[in-house]
Amino acid sequence: MRHHRLVLAIMLLLSFLVPGATIAQDSNVDGNVVLLHAALRPSGQPDAFGYAKITIDLDTGELCYRLSVARTDVLTEAHLHPGDSGDDGTIVIPLDAATDGLADGCIAVDILRLAPLLADPTSYSIEVHTEALPDGAVRGYLEWLGEPPVIEDLPLGTTGILELVGHVSVHDQEPLLIADLTAFGQYAYLARWGGADCGDPEDTTPDGGAYVIDISDPANPVEVGFIPAPEDTLVGEGMQVVHLDTSAFTGDVLLMNHEGCGPNYQGGVSLWDVTDPLNPEPLAQAFGDLTIFDESKDPPIVNQTHSAFIWTTGESAYLVSIDDEESADVDIFDITDPMNPELVVELDLNAYDVKQLELGLADSFSHDVVVKPIDGRWIMLVSYWDGGFVLLDVSDPAAPEFLFDTDFAAVDPELLEQTGASLTPEGNAHQAEFTVDNQFVIGTDEDFNPYRLNVTIEGATYLAAAATNTTIAQATAFTGTPIFVGLACPADPEAPDMAGVPAAPDDDGTYIAVVERGVCFFEDKALAVQDAGGYDAMVIANREGSDACTGAFGPFLEVEIPTIMIGRDAASAMFGLEFDLEACLDETPEELPLEVGTVGSPITEIISIFDGWGYVHLFDLDLSESSVSLTELDTFAIPEAMDPAFAEGFGDLSVHEVATDPTDPDLAYLSYYGGGVRVIQIQCADPADTTTCELVEVGSFVEPFGSNFWGIEVWTHPDTGEEYILGSDMDDGLWIFQIP
């Protein structure tokens, strides 16, 4: 889900931390500082001119600039761009522009981010914009000030066995736009995750959907179409194309999940006939579960679905979806006739005691799923967040059989290995796949917060997590009087308890709005608190339910109000309520028994503890008739993910998804958000003894100006039989790689 672009640039390589760039002796600079300048000439205002000077310290990463412009109207901004003349390209460094025509200052930059500039500064320009000419008034191309220095040890974008083949940006590219991907035949499909205007009633462009990319020439992929989702509806994980040849349908079917970004969203999943990808036809739109705890929803809006997967036995076909809105969150449908899907069964895997409450792992819910035929049985592998990775036999989809679930180690093994710290694990089983020979399972833990928070309330300590809009410094500085403001959802005439958030007291006090999780989006709650006025921060109290209760995670928020989440136990302590863990976890969730405006006990202390980003697990798989097990053999993380120096300012350094190689049982590929794309190999000291096996990185790619990879997929070209690795960058589009 979710997520900020890396400023780490091409720093993350096979050797992980490449030594800093250095300048050979006899250069034109003193020490490790380089000097550049540019004469600014008219690009939109005929008589304007100016001058710019830039210094870059390769040791500290400090970029300092001085900018002088004359004969222009009011300056609004200035930027440093890569690109040829007439092409602004992607903004690299924003420069403050003063209205009197002068601007200077210094900013911290990862020097490796500027590797292409240092290699060829003449392809970079400084563009100055004014009120009258927002597209640019003057521009100048950089040159070395004096003789060019000799810069050594700058890294490349790809390392190891991975080779970049092709790339395409979608036509309406913007940050955080792209999610998962899939490929079939000669086409790839990129999920459109809504964009900044998703949910805007005045926006008429599509919100979610799927971009259709022709990849028949992998070196030159081309965007050729778009398949829209309903209004206010996102498409995220679980994109898949499957060829069906059932008793009721023959053709290629595209699967898209649906989650909401606005009031008119439609949940569930949709199926499209993409036998002709350029002329897709809808088969079943926004279908899924219409109940919560067996109670029909009013209005009858299908539950949001986080991910889904299709499998076919030949005559029949089935779909499993991940239900976001209830504890029975594994829903299986018969889609033998994809125009008339039928719900077969709903499962709550917490019924199999998969939680590890003794480790504080209470957020046990389904997140992702795959199904594969193994030795005559159809085996479902469910990534169940704090519940671990779960195996089911779904040979009879109407009566799945529980086989096994993994347990997280009492001490986080990757954190211990890389830092020596002994902490309980984060949990967060996110996604997993079988290796092609079914000997191993590789699973990923997604963790967007490299710090855990401990809050002290009434002398007791509880778990907390900072929202994505909140720095650790902001979170640990929380202070003030907590005021309960209810669900803080948009007003609903049929639900007077959601009638709005009261303003904070109009005095000199510091106040924290405490909202309850549920009913509406976190962003809606934050907006309601912000609009009410007077609150300095927000606390989200987790809801009841077997997939929530005492857990806490960092919600995605764009509203600026600093926010943390606390568990139900902490919220109960804050407001003097008795906490009953068994009741909190049962199937009859209730809201906090508090009146809006109730004042609680303050948080007396919040401390942060570094616990790293999400990482990768390697399991030995035993599916014999006499026993079933998943035994953990190793874990893997890029070193930066376990280094506090990279905890902030370098993007999200969590792993996201894994794709195992369809022909080589030892290879797998990772989408690593800010860490780019990683290739890992299972290496065994003794091939006959799986306990000697470990995960080793053998290749990588990080974009020159930062990566934010969500999806990863292996695709076989239907004409040549060659394998390619496809990655989706959230801020950009499709990247295509190959192992020569």
C-alpha positions in Angstrom: 0.0 0.0 0.0 1.7 2.1 0.6 4.2 5.3 0.0 7.0 7.7 -0.5 9.6 7.8 -3.2 13.2 7.2 -2.5 15.8 9.9 -2.3 18.3 7.1 -1.8 18.8 7.0 -5.6 21.4 4.6 -7.0 23.1 4.1 -3.7 21.7 0.7 -3.0 23.9 -1.8 -4.9 25.0 -5.4 -4.7 27.7 -4.4 -2.3 24.9 -2.4 -0.6 26.7 0.7 0.5 29.1 1.9 -2.2 31.9 4.2 -0.9 31.2 7.9 -1.5 32.3 9.5 -4.7 35.7 11.1 -4.6 37.5 13.6 -6.8 40.9 12.8 -8.2 43.8 15.2 -7.4 44.6 18.1 -9.8 40.9 19.0 -10.1 39.7 22.6 -10.1 38.2 22.4 -6.6 39.4 22.5 -3.0 38.8 19.2 -1.2 35.7 17.2 -2.2 33.7 20.1 -3.5 32.6 20.6 -7.1 31.6 23.9 -8.7 29.1 24.5 -11.5 27.5 27.6 -13.0 25.0 28.6 -15.7 24.2 31.8 -17.7 20.4 32.2 -17.7 18.9 33.3 -21.0 15.4 34.0 -22.1 13.1 31.0 -22.4 9.8 32.9 -22.2 10.6 36.5 -21.4 12.7 38.1 -24.2 14.8 40.6 -22.3 15.4 38.7 -19.1 18.8 37.4 -18.1 20.6 36.0 -15.0 23.3 33.8 -13.5 23.4 30.8 -11.3 26.3 29.2 -9.3 26.1 25.8 -7.6 28.6 24.1 -5.2 28.2 20.4 -4.2 30.1 18.9 -1.3 30.6 15.2 -2.0 31.4 14.4 1.6 28.4 16.0 3.3 25.9 15.9 0.4 25.3 19.7 0.8 24.3 21.6 -2.3 24.6 25.4 -2.1 23.3 27.8 -4.8 23.2 31.5 -5.6 20.7 32.7 -8.2 20.4 36.2 -9.7 17.8 37.2 -12.3 16.9 40.6 -13.8 14.2 42.1 -16.0 11.5 39.7 -15.0 8.2 40.1 -13.2 7.7 38.5 -9.7 9.7 35.2 -9.4 7.7 32.3 -8.1 10.0 29.3 -8.2 13.2 27.9 -9.7 14.2 24.3 -10.4 17.1 22.2 -11.5 16.0 19.9 -14.2 17.5 17.0 -16.2 16.6 17.1 -19.9 17.5 18.4 -23.3 16.7 22.0 -24.5 13.0 22.5 -24.5 12.3 19.5 -22.2 12.0 20.2 -18.5 12.1 16.6 -17.6 11.8 15.5 -14.0 12.6 18.0 -11.2 15.6 17.1 -9.2 16.3 19.9 -6.8 13.8 22.7 -5.9 15.5 26.1 -5.5 13.9 28.8 -3.4 13.3 32.0 -5.5 13.1 35.4 -4.0 10.8 38.1 -5.4 13.6 40.6 -5.7 15.5 38.4 -8.2 18.0 37.0 -5.8 18.0 33.6 -4.1 20.6 31.6 -2.2 20.7 28.8 0.2 21.9 25.2 0.9 20.0 21.9 0.9 21.0 18.4 1.9 21.1 16.0 -1.1 22.1 12.4 -1.4 25.1 12.9 -3.7 24.6 9.6 -5.5 21.2 10.9 -6.5 23.1 13.4 -8.7 25.3 10.9 -10.4 23.9 11.6 -13.9 24.4 15.4 -13.4 28.0 14.9 -12.3 28.6 12.7 -15.3 27.2 15.2 -17.7 26.1 18.6 -16.2 25.6 20.1 -19.7 22.4 18.1 -20.0 20.9 19.8 -16.9 19.4 23.2 -16.7 18.1 25.7 -14.1 14.7 27.1 -15.0 13.2 30.2 -13.4 9.4 30.7 -13.3 7.5 33.9 -12.8 3.8 34.9 -12.2 3.4 35.9 -15.8 5.3 33.0 -17.2 4.6 29.9 -15.0 6.1 27.6 -17.7 9.5 29.4 -17.4 11.0 32.8 -18.0 14.8 32.1 -18.2 16.8 29.0 -18.4 20.5 28.2 -18.4 22.4 24.9 -18.9 25.1 23.9 -16.3 28.8 23.9 -17.0 31.8 23.2 -14.9 33.3 26.3 -13.3 36.8 25.7 -14.6 38.2 22.4 -15.7 35.9 19.4 -15.2 36.9 17.3 -12.1 37.5 13.6 -12.4 34.8 11.9 -10.2 35.4 8.3 -9.2 33.3 5.5 -7.8 29.8 6.6 -9.0 27.5 3.6 -9.0 25.2 2.4 -11.8 21.5 1.6 -11.8 21.7 -2.2 -12.2 24.1 -4.6 -10.5 24.8 -8.3 -10.5 22.9 -10.5 -12.9 20.0 -8.1 -13.6 19.9 -6.2 -16.8 17.5 -3.4 -17.7 15.6 -4.0 -21.0 12.8 -1.5 -21.4 10.7 1.2 -19.6 7.5 3.2 -20.2 5.9 5.9 -18.1 2.1 6.0 -18.2 0.7 9.1 -20.0 -0.8 10.7 -16.9 2.1 9.8 -14.6 2.0 11.3 -11.1 3.3 10.3 -7.6 1.6 7.2 -6.0 -0.5 6.5 -9.1 0.5 2.9 -10.0 0.0 -0.3 -7.9 0.3 -3.9 -8.9 0.8 -5.5 -12.3 0.2 -8.7 -14.3 1.1 -9.9 -17.8 -0.4 -12.3 -20.2 0.3 -12.9 -23.9 1.9 -9.8 -25.3 0.3 -7.4 -22.9 1.0 -6.1 -19.4 -1.7 -4.6 -17.1 -0.8 -1.9 -14.6 -3.2 -1.1 -11.8 -4.2 2.6 -11.5 -4.3 3.3 -7.8 -6.5 6.3 -8.0 -4.2 9.3 -8.1 -4.4 12.6 -6.3 -7.9 13.4 -7.7 -9.5 10.1 -6.8 -12.6 10.9 -4.8 -12.8 14.5 -6.2 -16.5 15.0 -7.3 -15.3 17.6 -9.9 -12.7 15.4 -11.5 -14.0 13.6 -14.6 -10.9 11.5 -15.4 -10.9 7.8 -14.4 -10.0 7.1 -10.9 -8.8 3.4 -10.7 -8.5 0.9 -13.5 -5.8 -0.9 -15.5 -3.4 0.5 -18.1 -2.9 -1.8 -21.0 0.8 -2.0 -22.2 1.9 -3.7 -25.3 5.2 -5.5 -24.4 5.6 -7.6 -27.5 8.9 -5.6 -28.0 10.2 -5.6 -24.4 12.8 -3.0 -25.2 10.0 -0.6 -26.4 6.8 -1.1 -24.4 3.9 1.1 -25.4 0.7 2.1 -23.6 -2.2 1.1 -25.8 -5.4 1.2 -23.7 -7.1 1.7 -20.3 -9.8 -0.4 -18.6 -11.7 1.8 -16.0 -12.9 0.9 -12.6 -16.1 2.5 -11.1 -16.0 6.0 -9.8 -14.1 6.6 -6.6 -12.7 3.1 -6.8 -9.0 2.1 -6.5 -7.3 -0.9 -8.0 -4.4 -2.2 -6.0 -3.2 -5.8 -5.4 -4.3 -9.0 -6.9 -4.2 -8.1 -10.6 -4.2 -11.3 -12.7 -5.1 -12.6 -16.2 -6.1 -16.3 -16.5 -7.2 -18.3 -19.5 -10.4 -20.1 -18.7 -11.8 -23.0 -20.7 -14.7 -24.0 -18.4 -18.1 -25.6 -19.1 -19.5 -22.1 -19.4 -16.8 -19.8 -20.8 -13.7 -19.8 -22.9 -11.4 -16.8 -23.0 -8.8 -14.7 -21.1 -10.1 -13.1 -17.9 -8.6 -10.0 -16.2 -9.2 -9.8 -12.4 -9.1 -6.4 -10.6 -9.7 -5.8 -6.9 -11.6 -2.8 -5.6 -11.1 -0.4 -2.7 -12.6 3.0 -2.2 -11.2 6.5 -2.3 -14.5 8.4 -2.2 -18.2 8.2 -1.3 -19.3 6.6 -4.6 -16.8 3.7 -4.5 -17.8 0.1 -5.4 -16.0 -2.7 -3.5 -15.5 -6.4 -4.4 -13.7 -7.4 -7.6 -14.4 -7.1 -11.3 -13.8 -9.6 -14.1 -13.1 -8.5 -17.7 -12.8 -10.5 -20.9 -9.5 -9.5 -22.4 -9.2 -12.1 -25.1 -8.9 -9.0 -27.3 -6.9 -6.7 -24.9 -7.6 -3.7 -27.1 -11.4 -4.3 -26.9 -12.1 -5.6 -23.3 -15.6 -6.6 -22.3 -17.0 -6.5 -18.8 -18.0 -9.9 -17.4 -18.9 -9.2 -13.8 -18.5 -5.8 -12.1 -17.8 -5.0 -8.4 -19.2 -8.3 -7.0 -18.4 -9.7 -3.6 -19.6 -10.2 -0.1 -22.6 -8.0 1.0 -22.6 -9.0 4.7 -20.6 -8.2 7.8 -20.9 -10.9 10.5 -23.7 -12.5 8.5 -25.7 -9.2 8.7 -26.7 -7.6 5.4 -25.3 -4.2 4.8 -27.6 -1.2 4.3 -27.1 0.3 1.8 -26.0 -2.9 0.1 -22.4 -1.9 -0.9 -20.1 -4.8 -1.6 -17.2 -5.1 0.9 -13.9 -3.6 -0.1 -11.4 -6.2 -1.3 -7.7 -5.9 -0.8 -6.5 -8.7 -3.1 -7.8 -11.7 -5.0 -6.7 -14.8 -7.0 -8.2 -17.1 -9.6 -7.5 -20.8 -10.2 -9.1 -23.2 -12.6 -9.4 -27.0 -12.5 -10.4 -27.2 -16.1 -14.2 -27.6 -16.2 -14.5 -25.3 -13.2 -12.9 -22.0 -12.0 -12.8 -20.4 -8.6 -11.8 -17.0 -7.1 -10.6 -16.2 -3.6 -10.9 -12.6 -2.4 -9.5 -10.8 0.6 -12.4 -9.1 2.4 -11.4 -5.9 4.1 -14.4 -5.4 6.2 -15.0 -8.5 8.4 -13.1 -11.2 10.2 -14.5 -13.9 7.8 -12.1 -12.4 5.3 -11.2 -15.3 3.0 -14.1 -15.5 0.5 -14.3 -18.2 -2.2 -16.5 -17.8 -5.3 -17.3 -20.2 -8.1 -16.7 -18.3 -11.3 -17.1 -21.2 -13.7 -19.5 -18.8 -15.4 -17.6 -15.6 -14.9 -20.7 -13.6 -15.7 -22.6 -15.1 -12.8 -20.2 -15.6 -9.9 -21.5 -17.4 -6.8 -20.2 -17.2 -3.2 -19.2 -20.6 -2.0 -17.7 -20.1 1.5 -16.3 -17.5 3.9 -13.5 -18.3 6.3 -12.1 -16.6 9.4 -8.7 -18.2 9.8 -8.5 -16.9 13.4 -10.7 -19.9 14.2 -7.6 -22.0 13.8 -5.8 -20.1 16.5 -3.2 -18.5 14.3 -2.6 -15.4 16.5 0.4 -14.9 18.7 -1.0 -12.8 21.4 1.9 -13.6 23.7 4.1 -11.5 21.3 1.5 -8.7 21.0 0.7 -9.9 17.4 -3.1 -9.3 17.5 -3.7 -7.8 14.0 -4.5 -11.2 12.4 -6.2 -10.8 9.1 -5.9 -11.9 5.5 -3.8 -9.7 3.2 -2.9 -11.8 0.1 -3.3 -15.3 -1.3 -2.2 -17.7 -4.0 -3.5 -21.2 -5.0 -1.4 -23.9 -6.6 -1.8 -27.6 -7.6 0.7 -29.7 -5.6 0.8 -33.5 -5.7 -2.8 -33.8 -6.7 -4.2 -31.3 -4.2 -5.0 -27.6 -4.6 -3.1 -25.8 -1.9 -4.0 -22.2 -0.8 -1.2 -20.1 0.8 -2.7 -17.1 2.7 -0.6 -14.3 4.1 -2.4 -13.5 7.3 -0.6 -10.5 8.7 0.2 -11.1 12.4 -1.3 -14.6 12.0 1.7 -15.6 9.7 1.5 -17.7 6.6 -1.3 -20.2 6.4 -1.7 -23.4 4.3 -5.2 -24.7 3.3 -6.3 -27.6 1.2 -9.0 -26.2 -1.1 -9.4 -29.3 -3.4 -13.0 -29.0 -2.3 -13.5 -25.2 -2.4 -16.7 -25.5 -0.4 -15.0 -27.3 2.5 -11.4 -26.0 2.8 -9.1 -28.0 5.2 -6.7 -26.1 7.5 -3.2 -27.6 7.2 -0.6 -25.4 8.9 0.3 -21.9 10.0 3.7 -20.4 10.7 4.7 -18.7 13.9 6.9 -15.6 14.2 10.1 -16.1 16.2 10.0 -14.7 19.8 13.0 -12.5 18.8 13.1 -10.7 15.4 15.8 -12.7 13.6 16.7 -10.2 11.0 17.0 -7.3 13.4 19.1 -9.4 15.8 21.4 -10.5 13.0 22.0 -7.1 11.5 21.9 -4.9 14.6 22.2 -7.2 17.7 18.9 -5.8 19.1 16.5 -8.3 20.7 13.0 -7.2 20.1 9.7 -9.1 19.4 8.9 -9.3 15.6 6.6 -6.9 13.9 4.5 -9.6 12.2 2.9 -8.3 9.0 2.9 -11.4 6.8 2.1 -9.6 3.5 2.5 -11.9 0.5 4.2 -15.2 -0.4 4.8 -17.7 -3.3 5.8 -21.3 -3.7 9.1 -22.0 -5.6 8.6 -23.8 -8.9 9.7 -27.1 -7.4 7.5 -26.7 -4.3 10.4 -27.2 -2.0 10.3 -23.7 -0.5 8.0 -20.8 0.3 9.3 -17.3 0.1 7.2 -14.7 2.0 7.4 -11.0 2.6 6.6 -8.8 5.7 5.5 -5.3 4.8 6.5 -2.7 7.4 6.3 1.0 6.6 7.4 2.2 10.1 11.0 1.5 11.1 10.3 2.6 14.6 7.9 1.2 17.2 6.4 3.5 19.7 5.7 2.7 23.4 3.2 5.0 25.0 2.7 5.4 28.8 -0.8 6.0 30.1 -1.6 5.8 33.8 1.7 4.2 34.5 1.3 1.3 32.1 3.1 1.0 28.7 1.2 0.1 25.4 2.1 -0.3 21.7 1.5 2.6 19.3 2.4 3.5 15.7 2.9 6.8 13.9 0.8 7.6 10.8 2.6 8.2 7.5 2.2 11.9 7.9 4.0 12.0 11.2 7.7 12.0 12.0 9.1 10.1 14.9 10.1 13.5 16.4 6.5 14.6 16.2 5.2 11.4 17.6 7.5 11.4 20.6 6.5 15.0 21.3 2.8 14.3 21.7 1.4 16.2 24.7 -1.9 17.5 25.7 -5.4 16.7 27.0 -7.1 13.8 25.2 -10.8 14.5 24.2 -12.9 11.6 22.7 -14.6 12.8 19.5 -16.2 9.6 18.4 -15.9 8.0 15.0 -15.3 11.4 13.4 -16.9 10.4 10.1 -18.9 12.6 7.7 -22.3 13.5 9.0 -25.0 11.0 8.3 -28.7 11.9 9.0 -29.4 8.2 9.9 -26.4 8.0 12.3 -26.5 11.0 14.7 -23.5 9.7 16.6 -21.5 10.6 13.5 -22.8 14.2 13.4 -19.4 15.8 13.5 -16.4 16.6 15.7 -16.7 19.3 18.4 -14.1 22.1 18.4 -11.5 21.9 21.1 -11.9 24.3 24.1 -11.1 27.9 23.2 -8.3 28.5 25.7 -4.5 28.2 25.9 -4.6 24.5 26.5 -3.1 21.8 24.2 -5.6 19.2 23.1 -5.5 15.8 21.3 -8.6 14.5 19.5 -9.1 10.8 20.1 -11.1 9.2 17.3 -12.3 5.6 17.0 -11.3 3.4 14.1 -14.1 2.3 11.8 -16.9 3.2 9.4 -15.1 5.8 7.3 -11.6 6.4 6.0 -8.7 7.6 8.2 -8.3 10.6 5.9 -12.0 11.5 6.6 -11.4 11.4 10.3 -8.3 13.5 10.1 -10.1 16.1 7.9 -13.0 16.2 10.4 -10.6 16.8 13.3 -8.7 19.5 11.4 -11.9 21.2 10.3 -13.2 21.3 13.9 -10.3 23.4 14.9 -8.2 23.7 18.1 -6.6 20.2 18.2 -2.8 19.9 18.1 -2.7 16.2 17.3 -4.9 13.1 16.8 -5.0 9.6 18.3 -6.8 6.8 16.5 -8.1 4.1 18.9 -8.1 0.7 17.3 -11.5 -1.0 17.0 -12.6 -4.3 18.5 -12.4 -7.5 16.4 -10.1 -10.5 16.0 -8.1 -8.6 13.3 -7.6 -5.5 15.4 -8.0 -4.9 19.2 -4.6 -4.4 20.9 -2.6 -4.0 17.6 -1.5 -0.7 16.1 -0.2 0.3 12.7 0.7 3.5 10.9 -2.3 4.6 8.8 -1.7 6.4 5.5 -2.6 10.1 5.9 -2.0 13.2 3.9 -3.7 15.6 6.3 -1.0 17.4 8.2 -2.3 16.9 11.8 0.2 14.6 13.7 -1.3 11.3 14.3 -0.6 8.0 16.1 -2.7 4.8 16.5 -3.0 3.0 19.8 -4.6 -0.3 20.7 -8.0 -0.8 22.3 -6.3 -1.6 25.6 -4.4 1.7 25.6 -7.6 3.6 24.7 -9.5 1.9 27.6 -6.7 2.9 30.0 -6.8 6.5 28.7 -10.6 6.8 29.5 -10.7 4.7 32.7 -12.6 1.8 31.1 -12.1 -1.9 32.0 -10.4 -3.8 29.2 -11.6 -7.4 28.4 -9.3 -9.0 25.8 -11.7 -11.9 25.1 -14.6 -9.6 24.5 -12.4 -7.4 22.3 -11.5 -10.3 20.1 -14.9 -11.9 19.8 -17.4 -11.6 16.8 -19.6 -9.0 18.4 -17.5 -5.8 18.1 -18.7 -2.7 19.9 -17.8 0.9 19.9 -16.2 2.6 22.9 -18.9 3.3 25.5 -18.0 7.0 25.7 -19.8 10.3 25.2 -18.3 12.6 22.7 -16.4 15.2 24.6 -15.2 12.8 27.4 -11.8 13.9 28.7 -9.1 11.2 29.2 -5.9 10.8 31.1 -2.9 12.3 29.3 -0.1 10.3 27.6 2.8 10.8 30.0 5.6 9.5 27.7 6.1 8.2 24.2 9.5 6.6 23.4 10.6 5.3 20.0 12.6 2.2 19.4 14.2 1.4 16.0 13.0 -2.0 14.7 13.7 -1.8 11.0 11.6 -2.1 7.9 9.8 -5.1 6.4 11.9 -8.1 5.2 11.8 -11.6 3.6 11.4 -15.1 4.9 12.5 -18.4 3.5 10.6 -21.5 4.6 11.1 -25.2 3.9 7.8 -26.7 2.7 6.7 -30.2 3.7 3.4 -31.3 2.2 3.7 -35.0 2.7 0.6 -37.1 3.5 1.8 -37.8 7.0 2.8 -34.2 8.0 2.5 -30.6 6.8 4.9 -27.9 7.9 6.6 -24.6 7.0 10.0 -24.4 8.7 11.8 -21.1 8.7 15.3 -21.3 7.3 16.5 -17.8 6.8 15.5 -14.1 6.5 16.8 -11.4 4.2 16.7 -7.6 4.2 18.8 -5.0 2.5 21.3 -3.6 5.1 19.8 0.0 4.8 16.5 -1.4 6.1 18.1 -2.3 9.4 20.2 0.9 9.7 18.7 3.8 11.7 20.6 6.2 9.4 18.1 5.3 6.7 15.0 5.4 8.8 13.8 8.8 7.5 14.4 10.7 4.2 15.2 7.7 2.0 11.7 6.5 1.1 10.1 3.3 2.2 12.8 0.6 2.5 10.4 -2.2 3.1 10.0 -5.2 0.9 6.6 -5.5 -0.7 6.1 -8.5 -3.0 8.0 -11.6 -4.2 7.8 -13.4 -7.5 9.5 -16.8 -7.8 11.1 -17.8 -11.0 8.9 -20.2 -13.1 11.8 -22.2 -14.3 14.7 -21.8 -11.8 13.7 -23.0 -8.3 16.6 -21.0 -6.7 15.7 -17.5 -8.0 13.2 -15.0 -6.9 12.5 -11.3 -7.5 11.5 -8.6 -5.0 9.7 -5.3 -5.3 11.3 -3.3 -2.5 9.6 0.1 -2.7 12.4 2.6 -2.2 15.0 -0.2 -2.4 14.1 -0.8 -6.0 14.1 -4.3 -7.5 16.1 -7.1 -5.9 17.1 -10.5 -7.2 17.7 -13.1 -4.5 19.0 -16.7 -4.8 18.5 -19.7 -2.5 22.0 -21.0 -1.8 22.6 -24.2 0.1 25.9 -25.2 1.6 24.6 -28.8 1.3 21.9 -29.2 -1.3 20.7 -32.3 0.4 20.2 -30.5 3.7 17.7 -27.6 3.5 18.8 -26.3 6.9 21.9 -25.0 5.2 20.0 -22.9 2.8 19.9 -19.1 2.9 18.8 -16.1 0.8 21.6 -14.2 -1.0 21.2 -11.0 -3.1 22.6 -11.5 -6.6 21.2 -8.5 -8.5 19.5 -5.1 -8.1 18.1 -2.1 -9.8 17.4 1.4 -8.3 16.3 4.2 -10.6 18.7 7.1 -10.9 16.2 9.5 -9.4 14.6 7.1 -6.9 12.4 4.1 -6.9 9.1 3.1 -5.5 8.4 -0.4 -6.7 5.0 -2.0 -5.8 4.6 -5.0 -8.1 6.9 -7.7 -9.5 6.0 -10.4 -12.0 7.9 -12.9 -14.2 6.6 -13.0 -17.8 7.5 -15.4 -20.6 7.4 -14.0 -24.1 4.8 -16.0 -26.1 6.9 -15.8 -29.3 10.5 -16.2 -28.1 10.0 -18.2 -24.9 12.4 -15.7 -23.2 11.7 -14.8 -19.6 11.5 -11.2 -18.4 11.0 -9.6 -15.0 8.4 -6.8 -14.9 8.2 -4.2 -12.1 5.7 -1.5 -11.5 6.9 1.8 -10.0 4.2 3.7 -8.2 5.3 7.1 -9.4 6.1 6.2 -13.0 5.1 3.1 -14.9 6.5 -0.2 -16.1 10.1 -1.4 -16.0 11.3 -4.5 -17.8 14.4 -6.5 -16.9 16.1 -9.7 -17.9 18.8 -12.1 -16.6 21.1 -12.6 -19.7 
